């Protein structure tokens, strides 16, 4: 199967981000696992807030999917705006 143009195998999509998570927090959450490039959280043009998702591009290879689950679970627990376990 040909690789989709523009989609990199070393980039993780991270969804369900709390409103208070910014690119710096997302970068800090994933940097312990691999060297990463610039993290992106696309903005909603109307609100100028991120759209609850982001992209984490790694220099070499993306970490296993369980790392994303672990990081997001930790961020969910630490989020002051969400009750524990809310998704």
BAFI-3210 file (N, C-alpha, C; in Angstrom, 3 decimals, decimal comma, padded with zeros to 6 digits):
// residues 87
n [1|2|3|4|5|6|7|8|9|10|11|12|13|14|15|16|17|18|19|20|21|22|23|24|25|26|27|28|29|30|31|32|33|34|35|36|37|38|39|40|41|42|43|44|45|46|47|48|49|50|51|52|53|54|55|56|57|58|59|60|61|62|63|64|65|66|67|68|69|70|71|72|73|74|75|76|77|78|79|80|81|82|83|84|85|86|87]
n.u [000,855|000,668|002,323|000,542|000,546|002,095|001,533|003,299|005,081|006,215|004,780|002,568|-000,909|-002,702|-005,482|-008,354|-007,443|-007,259|-008,502|-006,627|-004,152|-001,253|001,066|003,609|003,230|002,354|004,621|006,483|005,335|005,801|008,533|010,249|010,283|011,185|013,202|011,740|010,186|008,842|005,918|002,491|-000,602|-003,431|-005,304|-008,620|-010,137|-012,144|-012,260|-009,656|-008,491|-006,986|-007,979|-008,601|-006,902|-003,681|-000,449|002,368|005,429|008,022|011,609|012,945|011,346|007,953|006,761|005,506|001,908|000,793|002,169|001,154|-001,450|-000,817|000,401|-001,695|-003,622|-002,399|-002,332|-005,051|-005,813|-004,443|-005,678|-007,298|-009,822|-011,425|-013,393|-012,071|-011,529|-013,291|-014,087]
n.v [-001,179|002,202|004,927|007,487|010,753|013,382|012,339|011,319|008,564|008,840|010,572|011,340|011,474|013,205|013,166|014,602|016,560|018,482|021,822|023,516|022,501|023,247|023,758|023,660|022,143|019,736|019,033|018,697|016,487|014,344|014,309|012,777|010,222|010,049|011,910|014,860|016,839|020,051|020,480|020,577|022,211|022,638|025,633|026,808|028,995|030,817|030,929|031,023|029,120|025,910|023,005|020,758|018,712|017,488|017,278|015,254|015,171|012,908|012,623|010,265|007,733|006,931|006,466|003,470|002,919|002,690|004,469|006,975|006,676|006,418|008,920|010,719|009,830|010,505|013,302|013,797|013,120|015,087|017,383|020,315|021,112|018,986|016,355|013,467|010,737|011,619|011,840]
n.w [000,000|-000,891|000,754|002,430|001,230|003,006|005,497|008,222|009,478|011,918|013,483|016,054|016,593|018,971|020,818|022,550|024,319|027,291|027,815|029,056|028,378|026,664|023,886|025,036|027,385|026,275|024,806|026,918|028,144|026,420|025,767|027,506|026,374|023,699|021,334|020,165|017,568|016,726|018,524|017,651|018,095|016,596|016,100|016,790|014,694|015,362|018,195|018,997|020,581|021,230|019,338|020,850|020,164|019,093|017,444|017,662|016,554|016,172|016,145|015,358|015,574|016,249|019,590|021,249|021,128|023,751|025,321|024,651|025,686|028,409|029,006|028,400|030,220|032,620|032,297|032,286|034,889|036,255|035,448|036,324|035,502|034,889|036,189|037,840|035,721|033,751|030,325]
ca.u [000,000|001,500|002,218|-000,243|001,386|001,916|001,399|004,573|004,939|006,769|003,959|001,412|-002,091|-003,092|-006,800|-008,965|-006,633|-007,970|-008,322|-005,441|-002,914|-000,718|002,130|004,718|002,864|002,334|006,029|007,087|004,757|006,319|009,980|011,011|010,253|011,938|013,434|010,617|010,254|007,877|004,563|001,472|-002,000|-004,158|-006,241|-009,926|-010,012|-013,133|-011,994|-008,202|-008,085|-006,714|-009,170|-008,609|-005,991|-002,376|000,431|003,686|006,337|009,262|012,740|013,286|010,187|006,923|006,757|004,336|000,638|000,504|002,771|000,171|-002,512|-000,283|000,599|-003,004|-004,270|-001,770|-002,786|-006,463|-005,856|-003,895|-006,456|-008,203|-011,145|-012,172|-013,454|-011,298|-012,212|-014,150|-013,451]
ca.v [000,000|003,401|005,808|008,695|011,942|014,307|011,636|010,752|007,440|009,173|011,611|010,861|012,305|013,140|013,777|014,730|017,406|019,490|023,195|024,173|021,938|023,996|023,050|023,434|021,026|018,532|018,734|018,185|015,184|013,290|014,360|011,719|008,955|010,156|013,283|015,287|018,102|021,029|020,009|021,481|022,092|023,559|026,547|027,151|030,390|031,667|031,093|031,097|028,063|024,696|022,239|019,548|017,684|017,973|016,360|015,155|014,530|012,410|012,668|008,943|006,857|007,176|005,456|002,586|003,585|002,707|005,664|008,041|006,439|006,697|010,363|011,374|009,466|011,334|014,675|013,831|013,109|016,356|018,497|020,873|021,417|017,764|015,387|012,258|009,731|012,212|011,835]
ca.w [000,000|-000,916|001,923|002,183|001,179|004,112|006,766|008,612|010,392|013,222|014,100|016,806|016,798|020,377|020,922|023,864|025,198|028,087|027,331|029,624|027,827|025,529|023,195|025,969|028,263|025,446|024,529|028,150|028,462|025,541|025,585|028,185|025,651|022,448|020,898|019,342|016,837|017,220|018,776|017,101|018,506|015,720|016,759|016,242|014,271|016,032|019,625|019,191|021,501|020,465|018,985|021,684|019,678|018,679|016,744|018,278|015,593|016,758|015,221|014,850|015,420|017,260|020,655|021,209|021,474|025,192|025,916|024,470|026,663|029,740|029,147|028,440|031,478|033,635|032,100|032,672|036,352|036,743|034,926|037,326|034,966|034,643|037,278|037,554|034,890|032,716|028,997]
c.u [000,899|001,263|001,429|000,677|001,057|001,755|002,725|004,345|005,438|005,995|002,751|000,311|-002,489|-004,406|-007,282|-008,183|-007,508|-007,625|-007,028|-004,119|-002,489|000,426|003,313|004,444|002,881|003,763|006,682|006,573|005,384|007,837|010,742|011,139|011,091|012,210|012,306|010,918|009,251|006,482|003,581|000,106|-002,781|-005,206|-007,562|-009,864|-010,975|-012,763|-010,524|-007,707|-007,805|-007,983|-009,218|-007,776|-004,679|-001,601|001,804|004,596|007,666|010,366|013,009|012,052|009,186|007,010|005,522|003,071|000,341|001,103|001,809|-000,945|-002,041|-000,141|-000,745|-003,768|-003,714|-002,267|-004,241|-006,609|-005,409|-004,698|-007,423|-009,627|-011,992|-012,248|-012,652|-012,132|-013,113|-013,402|-014,318]
c.v [001,241|004,265|007,056|009,898|012,873|013,652|010,970|009,653|007,773|010,287|010,988|011,914|012,109|013,887|013,860|015,580|018,371|020,890|023,831|023,601|022,756|023,193|022,757|022,246|019,717|018,086|018,097|016,787|014,056|013,250|013,280|010,422|008,946|011,628|013,678|016,613|019,055|020,413|021,038|021,162|023,101|024,372|026,629|028,637|031,323|031,948|031,334|030,162|026,819|023,866|020,874|018,406|018,334|016,888|016,423|014,424|014,157|012,412|011,309|008,102|007,193|006,099|004,566|003,327|003,646|003,927|006,842|007,890|006,825|008,203|011,069|011,036|010,308|012,776|014,828|013,891|014,455|017,577|019,036|021,083|020,178|016,921|014,147|011,272|010,310|012,212|012,509]
c.w [000,000|000,313|001,550|002,220|002,339|005,470|007,081|009,634|011,788|013,928|014,788|016,808|018,256|020,529|022,357|024,837|025,995|027,590|027,823|029,116|026,618|024,903|024,112|026,882|027,489|025,121|025,758|028,496|027,647|025,429|026,363|027,367|024,383|022,187|019,949|018,653|017,468|017,334|018,223|017,679|017,678|016,466|016,018|015,914|014,995|017,486|019,951|020,290|020,674|020,335|019,677|021,117|019,273|017,967|017,386|017,290|016,254|015,710|014,591|014,548|016,517|018,331|020,534|021,648|022,965|025,870|025,792|025,496|028,063|029,977|029,259|029,715|032,618|033,533|032,512|034,192|036,911|036,304|035,977|036,816|034,707|035,901|036,881|036,764|033,819|031,394|027,989]
res [x|x|x|x|x|x|x|x|x|x|x|x|x|x|x|x|x|x|x|x|x|x|x|x|x|x|x|x|x|x|x|x|x|x|x|x|x|x|x|x|x|x|x|x|x|x|x|x|x|x|x|x|x|x|x|x|x|x|x|x|x|x|x|x|x|x|x|x|x|x|x|x|x|x|x|x|x|x|x|x|x|x|x|x|x|x|x]
***
